Amino acid sequence: MQKRGFLTAAAAGALLPLASRAAPAPGTTPANPTLLTVSGDIARSNRGPLDPVMDQMMFKHGIQFQRAWSFDALALRKLAAQSIRTTLEYDGKKHTLLGPRLSDVLMVAGVRDAEGVQLGLRAVDGYRAPVSLRQVRQWNMLVALEMDGKPLALGGLGPQWAVYDADQLAEFRDKPLAERFAACPWGLYSIEVGRG
């Protein structure tokens, strides 16, 4: 009988770390690997300054900050998801993209909804797309996490892709496919927030 009680207690104890990772407290650094970091002019933070050793990619891309908001996959997936169906430049076909609105992601990080807010959307290859918060809202940009029901993979278009429905936006729909998505970095991993 004691052996059964010990095994039950051990199993329950082993699950506690998983339960605590499932829902990190607001303002705490994610327990899982960070996939997206928002830095700059933000009102909230859950991590300290850039570490040139642990944050090698950001350091090499010239990103600097004293505090930031980090999202792991769970935190991004907890946000309300939207979908768009748009024609992509890579194959000329329509695909369904799913993920939270970029404006919602920024709101979690405490980005103030003010005139003149400028964003630098940075991809893992170093590409930086400058957009304004006004454009993000006007274009209804998503942080896409899935395409056609499958997670976006690192080495493909993911794990996050800042994207809009170019087929529905007047300023993009008549452009050649190869020119529609210049403001949409795939492999999005950093958003720098500033004032214009």
N, C-alpha and C positions, 0 to 999 in steps of 0.2 A: 504494500500500500504506500509506503514512504517513497518508493522508487517512482510510482505513478505521479504522486504529488510533486516530486522534484522535477520530473520531466515536464509536467504541466506548467510549473513556475518558470522553468528554463525557457520553454517555448514562448510564454507570454513576455518574458523579459527580452527575448530576441526580437519580438515584434515592436517593442517600444521605440527603438530608434527609427524604424520605418514609419510609425505613426507620427512621430515628431517631425519627420522630414516632409510628410504629406502636406502639412499646412503651416509653413513658417509664419511666425508672428509678424505683424506689420512692422516695417522698418528694420527687419533683420536680414542679414545677408543670406541668400539662398544656400541650402545645404548641397545642392547639386551643381554641376558645372554651369557657370554663367555663359549664356548664349548671346545676350544683348546688354550693352551698357549705355545708359543715358547720362551725359555729363554736361557741365557748363552752368547756365543760368536756370537752375532747378531749385524748387523749394523743399524737396525731400531727398534723403539719401539713406542708403543701407550699406554703404561701404566707404572706406577712406580713400586716401590719395592713390594715384597711379603708382604701381610698384614696377620699376624698370626691369626687374627680373621675372616676376610672375606675370606681368602684363606685356610681354615681349612684342606682340603684334602692335598693340596700341602705341607702345614706346617707339617702335620703328616707323610707324605712320605719323609720328609727331604729335600725338594726342597727349594732352596734359590736363590733369584735374586734381583738385584737393578732396573732392567728394563726388559720388555718383550714385545712380540707382542701377542695380544689377537685376536682370531677369534670367531665371533658368527656364527650362522647357515647361515645367509645371506652372510657373507664374504666368507665362504667356498663354498657355492653354486654359487657364482659369478665366481669362477675359472673354467677354461675349464675342463670339465669332460671327463674321459676315462672309458672304461669298460673292464673287464676281465671276462672270464667264466672258472671257475676252480672247481675241485672236493674238497669238504670240508670234514674235519675230522668228523664233527658232525653227518652226515648222509650218507657219502660216495657217495653223488650225486653232479652233476655239478650245480653250481649257478652262476648267473650273478651279479657281483659287480660293482658299479658305483661311481665315485668320482674323485676329482682332484688328479693329481700326487703329491706324497709327496714332490718331488723335487720342484714343483711349489709353494707349501705351504711354504717351507723353503725359497724360493727366495723372496716371499712377505715380510717375516720377516727379510730379509737382511742377510741370511746365505751366507757367501762367499764360492764360489766354489774353494776350495783349498785342496791340499793333506793333509791327516791326520785329517779331520773333523770327529769327533765321535758324535753319537747321542744316547741319552737315551730315548727310546719310553716308556712312562709310562701309564699304564692302571689304571682305577679307583680302582681296587683291590690291587694296589701297585706293580703289576708285572712290571718289567723293562726289556725291550729287548735292549741290546746294539748292534747297527749297525753303520757302517760307511756311510758317504755320498756317497762314491764310490759304496757300496752295494745297497743303495737306488736307485741309477741311474741304476746300472747293472740289478737289479731285477725289475725295473720299478714299484716300490711300489706305491700303491694308498692310499689315505685316503678315504676309502669307506664310503659313506653316505647312500647308498641304496643296497638292495639285492633283486633281482628278481622284481624290480620296486617298492619296498616298503622301506620307510625310516627305517634305523637301529634304534632300540629303546634302551634306557637306560634300563638295566635289561636283555637285549638280547646281541647282539654283538656290540651295538652302544653306543652313537650316531655316533661315528667314529670308524673305524677299519683300522689300518695300515696293508696292506695285499698285496701279490703278487700272480701271477699265478703260483702256484707250479707245475702244470701239464706241463708247458712249460720250466721250469728251470732245467737244467741237475743236479745241486747239490741237488735238492729236489724231482724230479719226481719218483725216484726209492726207496725213503724212504717209510716206512709205513706211512699211512695217519696221525697217531697220532704224528709223528715226523716232519712233513713238515712245520708247522707254528709256530715254537718256536720264531721266530723273528717278529711275527705278533700279537701284543697285541690288543685284542678287548676292547672296552671301552676306547680307547685312549683319554687322556685329556691333556697330557703334553709332550713336547719334550724339552729335555735339550741338548744344543749344546756345544761341547768342542773340544779341540785339543788333538790328541793322542800322 
